[in-house]
């Protein structure tokens, strides 16, 4: 599994090999890496080169180091999602680009969820609808926002596509950060008419999911997000 590395770009070579082993499934989440002395012998490198490579892997979120040893991270998906947030944040992407990426990804996630969601997952999604309805009646904006976020997250999870789910999280986190910068997170920003309109879209999406109508559900999600985008553009 391990090959001796060339002296040129030693650290990069170590990082590349361990990443390859992970993505090939030969190293799995929670697996413990050999002790440093053993890895030095496997890679035929010195302690300094090995530790530099491990620092890089740790900064990428691929490994976790503690007194108990070095392990493949159990939070790699979160670290991956967070790294995408920064890539978007420091790129030239504008508000329109981000929303466009969001509806494209959520449209496909919704399509897959209609095909793959379990009855229990559909029940959980429907419960967020009930929570949103109650929040509107009582005009509890924070509760509404939380239920709304959970609605989209549950659909994304129900897609059973880990890569798309991570991308969804990254873009979703980026949207929330931008909204905070622009002041859209303030409770007074939401009005009942907007909340009600969003709820009605959510209800239609859930109905399509329950009916396993993937095309209809995905189109409704696309239209819903584009409507939200227009609302923010006018605000």
C-alpha positions in Angstrom: 0.0 0.0 0.0 2.9 2.4 0.8 5.6 3.2 -1.7 9.0 4.8 -0.8 8.9 8.5 -1.8 11.4 10.5 -3.9 13.4 13.2 -2.1 11.9 15.8 -4.4 8.6 17.2 -2.8 8.7 14.5 -0.1 5.9 16.1 2.0 3.6 16.5 -1.1 4.3 12.8 -2.0 3.3 11.6 1.5 0.1 13.7 1.4 -0.8 12.5 -2.0 -0.4 8.8 -1.1 -2.5 9.1 2.1 -5.2 11.0 0.3 -5.2 8.4 -2.5 -5.5 5.6 0.1 -8.5 7.4 1.6 -10.3 8.1 -1.6 -9.7 4.5 -2.8 -11.3 3.2 0.3 -8.2 1.6 1.7 -8.2 4.0 4.6 -11.6 4.6 6.2 -13.0 7.2 8.6 -11.8 6.3 12.1 -8.9 4.2 10.9 -5.7 4.6 13.0 -2.5 5.4 11.1 0.7 3.5 12.0 3.0 5.1 14.6 5.3 7.8 13.3 8.4 5.5 13.5 6.6 2.9 11.3 5.4 5.4 8.8 9.0 6.8 8.5 10.1 3.4 7.6 7.3 2.8 5.1 7.8 6.1 3.3 11.6 6.0 3.9 11.6 9.6 5.1 12.8 11.5 8.1 10.7 12.6 11.0 10.6 16.2 9.9 9.3 15.4 6.5 6.6 13.1 7.9 5.4 15.6 10.5 5.2 18.4 7.9 3.0 16.1 5.7 0.8 15.2 8.7 0.3 18.9 9.5 -0.9 19.4 5.9 -3.3 16.5 6.2 -4.6 17.8 9.5 -5.1 21.3 8.1 -7.1 19.7 5.3 -9.3 18.0 7.9 -8.4 14.5 6.7 -6.7 13.4 9.9 -7.0 14.0 13.6 -4.0 13.8 15.9 -4.1 13.2 19.7 -2.2 11.4 22.4 -3.9 8.2 21.4 -2.5 8.4 17.8 -3.3 9.7 14.4 -6.7 8.8 12.9 -8.6 9.4 9.7 -11.0 12.2 10.7 -14.6 11.5 11.5 -15.4 15.2 10.6 -13.9 15.1 7.1 -17.2 15.9 5.4 -17.6 19.0 7.6 -14.1 20.2 6.9 -14.6 19.6 3.2 -17.8 21.6 3.2 -16.1 24.4 5.2 -13.2 24.6 2.7 -15.7 25.0 -0.1 -17.3 27.9 1.8 -13.9 29.7 1.7 -13.3 28.9 -1.9 -16.7 30.5 -2.8 -16.1 33.4 -0.4 -12.8 34.4 -1.8 -13.6 33.8 -5.4 -15.2 36.3 -7.8 -18.6 34.7 -7.4 -21.4 37.2 -6.9 -24.9 36.9 -5.3 -26.5 35.8 -8.6 -23.8 33.1 -9.1 -24.3 31.7 -5.6 -28.1 31.5 -5.9 -27.9 30.0 -9.3 -25.6 27.2 -7.9 -28.0 26.8 -5.0 -31.1 26.1 -7.1 -29.2 23.8 -9.5 -27.9 21.7 -6.6 -31.1 21.7 -4.6 -33.2 20.9 -7.7 -31.1 17.7 -8.2 -31.2 16.9 -4.5 -34.9 17.1 -4.4 -35.2 14.9 -7.5 -33.1 12.2 -5.8 -35.0 12.6 -2.5 -38.3 11.9 -4.4 -36.8 8.7 -5.5 -34.9 7.6 -2.4 -36.5 9.1 0.7 -37.8 6.7 3.2 -41.3 7.0 4.7 -39.7 8.1 8.0 -37.7 10.8 6.3 -40.8 12.1 4.5 -42.6 12.2 7.8 -39.8 14.3 9.3 -39.9 16.7 6.3 -43.6 17.1 6.8 -43.2 17.9 10.4 -41.1 20.9 9.5 -44.1 22.1 7.4 -46.3 21.9 10.5 -43.6 23.8 12.6 -43.5 26.5 9.9 -47.3 26.9 9.9 -47.3 27.2 13.7 -44.5 29.8 13.5 -46.5 31.9 11.1 -49.6 31.8 13.2 -47.7 32.8 16.3 -45.4 35.1 14.2 -42.2 33.5 15.7 -39.8 34.4 13.0 -36.7 32.7 14.5 -38.7 29.4 14.8 -39.8 29.8 11.2 -36.3 30.3 10.0 -35.0 27.3 11.9 -37.8 25.1 10.5 -37.2 26.4 7.0 -33.5 25.5 7.2 -34.3 22.0 8.6 -36.8 21.5 5.7 -34.1 22.0 3.1 -31.5 20.0 5.0 -33.7 17.0 5.5 -34.4 16.9 1.8 -30.7 17.2 1.0 -30.0 14.3 3.3 -32.8 12.2 1.9 -31.1 12.4 -1.5 -28.5 9.9 -0.2 -25.8 11.6 -2.3 -22.9 12.6 0.1 -21.1 14.8 -2.4 -24.1 16.8 -3.4 -25.1 17.1 0.3 -21.6 18.5 1.1 -21.9 21.0 -1.7 -25.4 22.0 -0.5 -24.0 22.6 3.0 -21.2 24.8 1.7 -23.5 26.9 -0.5 -26.1 27.1 2.3 -23.5 28.3 4.8 -22.2 30.9 2.3 -25.8 32.2 1.7 -26.3 32.6 5.4 -23.1 34.4 5.9 -23.8 36.8 3.1 -27.3 37.4 4.4 -25.8 38.3 7.8 -23.4 40.8 6.2 -26.3 42.4 4.3 -28.6 42.4 7.3 -31.0 39.9 6.0 -30.8 37.8 9.2 -32.7 40.4 11.2 -36.1 39.2 12.3 -37.9 42.2 11.1 -36.7 41.4 7.6 -39.3 38.6 7.3 -42.9 39.5 6.9 -45.9 37.2 7.2 -46.8 37.3 3.5 -43.3 36.1 2.5 -43.3 33.4 5.2 -46.8 32.2 4.0 -45.7 32.2 0.3 -42.6 30.1 1.2 -44.7 27.7 3.3 -47.1 27.1 0.3 -44.2 26.2 -1.9 -42.9 23.8 0.8 -46.2 22.2 1.0 -46.4 21.6 -2.7 -42.8 20.2 -2.7 -43.7 17.7 0.1 -46.8 16.6 -1.7 -44.7 15.9 -4.8 -42.1 14.0 -2.7 -44.8 11.9 -1.1 -46.2 11.1 -4.6 -42.7 10.2 -5.7 -43.0 12.7 -8.6 -39.3 13.6 -8.9 -39.7 15.9 -11.9 -42.5 18.0 -10.3 -40.7 18.1 -6.9 -37.4 19.3 -8.4 -39.1 21.9 -10.6 -41.0 23.3 -7.6 -37.8 23.5 -5.6 -36.1 25.4 -8.4 -39.0 27.9 -8.7 -39.1 28.3 -5.0 -35.4 29.2 -4.7 -35.6 31.6 -7.7 -38.6 33.3 -6.0 -36.5 33.7 -2.8 -33.7 35.1 -4.9 -36.0 37.7 -6.5 -37.2 38.7 -3.0 -33.7 39.3 -1.8 -32.8 41.3 -4.9 -35.7 43.6 -4.3 -35.0 44.0 -0.5 
